[in-house]
Amino acid sequence: MTWLLVVLGGMVGAPLRYLVDVRTTSRLGPGFPFGTLAANAVACVLLGGVAGLGLAADEPAYVLLGTGVAGAMSTYSTFAFETVRLAEEGRAGRAAAYAVVSPVVGLAALLLGLVVA
């Protein structure tokens, strides 16, 4: 039954990630990966909130929201790809900024979720 909760959460999280990415990129432009940064930050806030509620990793709500939704919303692979792509395009400064800003924003967002919960 646990796997079904992960699947259901992923069915929500993946489209949310896409929508946040598209919406953010359309507003801020494609010159910097703000869409992925925003999607990862939202996922971190959600995961922080779930953890802040004191849910254990094996509880159904954590599996659905933390593993499923937040897991599908966040993406380390896209972060890594976009960092390399920026560097390959000759935008090493932006790549370095993204490589530093992204984990800092993620940690801050997770802490925000913990505090708010």
Contacts in CASP RR format, 6 or more apart in sequence:
PFRMAT RR
TARGET T0000
AUTHOR 0000-0000-0000
METHOD contacts of the structure
MODEL  1
MTWLLVVLGGMVGAPLRYLVDVRTTSRLGPGFPFGTLAANAVACVLLGGV
AGLGLAADEPAYVLLGTGVAGAMSTYSTFAFETVRLAEEGRAGRAAAYAV
VSPVVGLAALLLGLVVA
2 58 0 8 1.000
2 60 0 8 1.000
2 63 0 8 1.000
5 60 0 8 1.000
5 63 0 8 1.000
5 64 0 8 1.000
5 67 0 8 1.000
5 68 0 8 1.000
6 63 0 8 1.000
6 64 0 8 1.000
6 67 0 8 1.000
6 68 0 8 1.000
7 68 0 8 1.000
8 64 0 8 1.000
8 68 0 8 1.000
9 64 0 8 1.000
9 65 0 8 1.000
9 67 0 8 1.000
9 68 0 8 1.000
9 69 0 8 1.000
9 72 0 8 1.000
10 68 0 8 1.000
10 69 0 8 1.000
10 71 0 8 1.000
10 72 0 8 1.000
11 72 0 8 1.000
12 68 0 8 1.000
12 69 0 8 1.000
12 72 0 8 1.000
13 68 0 8 1.000
13 69 0 8 1.000
13 70 0 8 1.000
13 71 0 8 1.000
13 72 0 8 1.000
13 73 0 8 1.000
14 72 0 8 1.000
14 73 0 8 1.000
16 39 0 8 1.000
16 42 0 8 1.000
16 69 0 8 1.000
16 72 0 8 1.000
16 73 0 8 1.000
17 39 0 8 1.000
17 43 0 8 1.000
17 72 0 8 1.000
17 73 0 8 1.000
17 74 0 8 1.000
17 75 0 8 1.000
20 35 0 8 1.000
20 38 0 8 1.000
20 39 0 8 1.000
20 42 0 8 1.000
20 73 0 8 1.000
21 35 0 8 1.000
21 36 0 8 1.000
21 38 0 8 1.000
21 39 0 8 1.000
22 35 0 8 1.000
24 34 0 8 1.000
24 35 0 8 1.000
24 37 0 8 1.000
24 38 0 8 1.000
24 39 0 8 1.000
25 34 0 8 1.000
25 35 0 8 1.000
28 34 0 8 1.000
28 35 0 8 1.000
31 94 0 8 1.000
32 86 0 8 1.000
32 94 0 8 1.000
32 98 0 8 1.000
33 78 0 8 1.000
33 79 0 8 1.000
33 82 0 8 1.000
33 86 0 8 1.000
33 98 0 8 1.000
36 75 0 8 1.000
36 78 0 8 1.000
36 79 0 8 1.000
36 82 0 8 1.000
36 102 0 8 1.000
37 98 0 8 1.000
37 101 0 8 1.000
37 102 0 8 1.000
37 105 0 8 1.000
39 73 0 8 1.000
39 74 0 8 1.000
39 75 0 8 1.000
40 73 0 8 1.000
40 74 0 8 1.000
40 75 0 8 1.000
40 79 0 8 1.000
40 102 0 8 1.000
40 105 0 8 1.000
40 106 0 8 1.000
40 109 0 8 1.000
41 105 0 8 1.000
41 106 0 8 1.000
41 109 0 8 1.000
42 73 0 8 1.000
42 109 0 8 1.000
43 69 0 8 1.000
43 70 0 8 1.000
43 71 0 8 1.000
43 73 0 8 1.000
43 74 0 8 1.000
44 70 0 8 1.000
44 74 0 8 1.000
44 105 0 8 1.000
44 106 0 8 1.000
44 107 0 8 1.000
44 109 0 8 1.000
44 110 0 8 1.000
44 113 0 8 1.000
45 109 0 8 1.000
45 110 0 8 1.000
45 112 0 8 1.000
45 113 0 8 1.000
45 116 0 8 1.000
46 65 0 8 1.000
46 66 0 8 1.000
46 69 0 8 1.000
46 70 0 8 1.000
46 73 0 8 1.000
46 113 0 8 1.000
47 66 0 8 1.000
47 70 0 8 1.000
47 71 0 8 1.000
47 74 0 8 1.000
47 110 0 8 1.000
47 113 0 8 1.000
48 109 0 8 1.000
48 110 0 8 1.000
48 111 0 8 1.000
48 112 0 8 1.000
48 113 0 8 1.000
48 114 0 8 1.000
48 117 0 8 1.000
49 113 0 8 1.000
49 114 0 8 1.000
49 116 0 8 1.000
49 117 0 8 1.000
50 61 0 8 1.000
50 62 0 8 1.000
50 65 0 8 1.000
50 66 0 8 1.000
50 70 0 8 1.000
50 117 0 8 1.000
51 62 0 8 1.000
51 110 0 8 1.000
51 114 0 8 1.000
51 117 0 8 1.000
52 113 0 8 1.000
52 114 0 8 1.000
52 117 0 8 1.000
53 61 0 8 1.000
53 117 0 8 1.000
54 117 0 8 1.000
55 61 0 8 1.000
55 62 0 8 1.000
56 62 0 8 1.000
57 63 0 8 1.000
57 67 0 8 1.000
79 98 0 8 1.000
79 102 0 8 1.000
82 98 0 8 1.000
83 95 0 8 1.000
83 98 0 8 1.000
83 99 0 8 1.000
83 102 0 8 1.000
84 95 0 8 1.000
86 92 0 8 1.000
86 93 0 8 1.000
86 94 0 8 1.000
86 95 0 8 1.000
86 98 0 8 1.000
87 95 0 8 1.000
END
